[in-house]
């Protein structure tokens, strides 16, 4: 059973992941249009941050799964 605080934290991780990838995409497009290498490199940095948040989100979701039930154990 999950708590409401845990659900809020999961939602916040998801929102930050989505926003990070949106900002990354905008920076890449802006960097190419402006010919700015610094914007493109910052976008790649943000992409790495987004991957880190995505792996954290995946770890939280995996850790909440039940591994087994007591009635599943064969003796």
Secondary structure, 3 states (H helix, E strand, C coil): CCCHHHHHHHHHHHHHHHHHHHHHHHHHHHHHHHCCHHHHHHHHHHHHHHHHHHHHHHHHHHHCCCCCCHHHCCC
